[in-house]
Amino acid sequence: MIKGTVLIATDICKGCELCVAACPQHCLTLSKQINTKGYRFAELKNEECTGCVNCALVCPDAAITVYRQAKIKKAV
């Protein structure tokens, strides 16, 4: 399985929860903390992320960057 992770610009996030709904692995949640604009922001809650990019595609504020680990090539 491909591993991924997300980086969320917490000061940009408005807590709309579109990314939470779009994540098939249920990796995202809203934090209990509040950002500088007064919104609860999205955060990664577990390590099940596959780097599918759904969260970044639905984010209206482009606050999410997705990273994937490179595939390990098998020696032939």
URJO-V264190 format. One record per backbone hydrogen bond with DSSP energy under -1.0 kcal/mol. CO is the residue of the C=O (numbers start at 0). NH is the residue of the N-H. Records with the same first field share a line. If there is no record, write none. Layout:
# URJO-V264190
CO = NH / NH
This chain:
# URJO-V264190
2 = 68
4 = 66
6 = 64
7 = 9
8 = 11 / 12
16 = 20
17 = 21
18 = 22
26 = 44
28 = 42
34 = 37
38 = 34
40 = 30
42 = 28
48 = 3
52 = 56
53 = 57
58 = 61
62 = 8
64 = 6
66 = 4
